[in-house]
Amino acid sequence: MMNNVIGKAVRLGLAAMVVVLGALLASAELSENPNPKFWVTDGWGVYAIALTENTIYIGGEFTRVSPQTGSGAAIDTTSGLLVPGFPEVDGLILAVISDGTGGWYIGGLFSSVGGADRNNIAHILSDGSVDPAWDPNADGSISSLVISGDGATVYAGGNFTQIGGQSRSNIAALDPTIGYATSWNPGTNGFVSALVMSPNGTTLYLAGAFTSVGGQWRNYIGAVDALSGNVTPWDPRADGDVVALAVSPDGATVYAGGIFMAIGNQVRNNIAALETSTGNATAWNPDANWGVLALALSPDGTIVYAAGGFTEIGGWLRNRIAALDALTGNAMAWDPDARGAVIALAVSPDGTTVYAGGEFAWGEIGGHRRKYIAALDASTGNATAWDPGANGIVYALALSQDGTALYVAGGFTQIGGQVRNNIAALDAATGQVTALNPNVDGPVYSLAMSPDDTILYVGGPFTSIGGQERNGIAAVNVLTGNVTAWNPNASGGWLLYPYVSSLAVSPDGTTIYAVGVFTSIGGQERNYIAALDAVTGNATAWNPNPDSEVRAVALSADGNTVYVGGDFTSIGGLARKNIASLYASTGNVTAWNPIASGSPYPYVDSLAVSADGSTVYVGGNFDSIGGQARNNIAALDASTGHATSWDPNPNGGVFSLAISPDGSTVYPGGGFSYIGSENRSNIAALDASTGNATAWDPGANGIVYALALSQDGKTLCIGGGFTSIGSRARDGFAVFDEVSVPTPTPTPTATPTPTPTPVSPPYTFNFDTGADGWIFSGTIIPFDSGAQTSSGGHLGLSPSGSSYCFGFWNSPEISVHNGVTYKAEFSLASSLSTGELVPQCRLRANQVNGYGSATREVISGGDGGGAPLNTPRTYDLLFTPLFSGAEGIVTLSFDILNFDPSDDGNAWIYLESVTIEEVSVSP
């Protein structure tokens, strides 16, 4: 198998060739947002793509193909597959807990969940949607979450000063329904890294980098009353960071892990057991030689599982994970021997399985290779077959109450996929990986499909595929998944591993043209290029014999002409600099001679032929071709070899090309930031007449190596070394589909229509008259003892003597169109008498499903400013939803912020009406 140093050296020379055949079709308008259903790859990237009607084949350097999940996902504990429907999280997730009803509370350092704006904390409902009502909006990271036994309170710890609409120092108690902070407010002077609740629900233990809790001295660890927030006398006083906590089932012992040397008035290295009655350390002393970062208990409390960065604990050598006897502190025989730090632990409800997450990426755990996440047999310590694999660090784990789902959280972007070494097939309808698994032992640089879509030809620096020895080139029967007997066996060349870098199949399927780095193939001496019999794999008599590497090959539509590009200076016995055309019948060089040149090392890396055969598009690294100054891309006349006036002039290399079926658009991919007179990052769409970049601008943050366009031009597949494209996290592979054109919505009748409600023409929720039957039809959630009422039909919210009140109204679901701008006009009034008493009101449009923009909000004036609202005042909220389809659903919401009864305990805020209407259509 070729090592990555060599692979990186030649990746810039990969040839991605696309020839679009068939009837000329109108050019499709592609979305700038990648289709979220398609799985992506780990590793270095995707270098080759081949399409059929039902399947997308990808090749490159990767070991897995997985859903693009973002940094958190629910995984089935039986299959290891992703539980479908959960939203993608943009950022780090550091903490997660089950909500007890199939959903999850998550915390970390993120800004959006499922496209909805959520700052560092969110609630995911059991159906996978983001809870539109729960938005504590923390201004800093959340590192620990705990829910009370009765589900009435969510406790959050981290590094923040504002959460749930209130000032809170690093710790807070949140209402589980609307996310507002309760009056519970102990506060710390440093961040809180761990929380754990006593079994009886009366005491919350906390740990972190603080020296004060609730105004009292507490070094790194403390306890507060779960109801009042008062600090308890419990004071173990650690001398260093405590980062992990666990409590025994009987509530008598708190286990603490971290990086310390003393705690509970005793010398204890990094792990200790503390009496809950006194705070003193017990005699239990495993004495870890480095930090303990995670703790978990067996269901009966007899085993303490510890994880971190240690290599010795409980008197035995144990690499980063161990099972400790809860009575003696001695390490048990259980020894998964992790070859990387373990940061998170969870134990199944029946105690048979221990889930471990952390930094182990390429090393073993439990005797098997596992990437960042593993399930370990609680009896043997061996890793089970469960293997979802992540592509980044796992920071937190939480099991559903029934143990059927494990929410995995961390710094990864994908999890829950399948092992696929360097080649995979994706279902074009579902986007998921198929069962095809040839298992290549080296990178795949080229793919080509037979005309009947049954044989996939594969090229690259590999020596084995499908369990068969194949050097540099092979054929796979995609119906059976087996490697065929076809074996040209590329060998020789100036690299350790000779390879085929580009492939083309003749229209009749009888001949395979292979180019790359080799001196022998198909049983004959052939330098850098050969024509192979599709039945026998033998090289034909066709032998152009170039003097250096050929990187790209493309055929004319009739198959009579073979275009080649590379690093050569002669081919077929004639001088041809880096580009030539050959007769398919003889291998002789034609008179066509564009001459690609430049400094210091010019080459042609990609070729594509227009469907009518009149134009050959060329990409690579050059500054002159076809007799004209052209930087890295050009259009050549197929008859004369002269460069046309078409001149996009990119500022970097072009490594892949695709042409729309009607020939109106050319898609280049490569390593540029400017092309077609516009800023474009590595991918663009160019007008085939002018060379100017079109408005289509997804932008990739890494090199694009491969492009493949469907024959109808409605789907563009992109492969490369990027991790983001179209402003979305996408690792190595993305699919862009045709933009759906919105269809007109019917005019609503005078009678109420079932939800979701059409929006065009304008629709009004009229609380004044109730004419639409909509008085109190929404969800009204008062906080504490707040009240709601109506006055002349108005929807009213008041503190009604409570300490604070946060009113909330949520509309029914409303159907809206993709890319259309809407205005929601809220009309508000109140019984307040002076401007000093005006509270703030928040207006929101929350995207329920789909993909793209989500929560939008406007905060009204108030909270001590502005005029009274006795006369109704309107506030406008503009939003433009973006969905994966033509339509989607939003809800409107209205809530009151900071309404203090000291302002006016008998005052009311009234929502008089809400009108939503289209105001523009995005171009």
Disulfide bonds with the S-S distance in Angstrom:
none
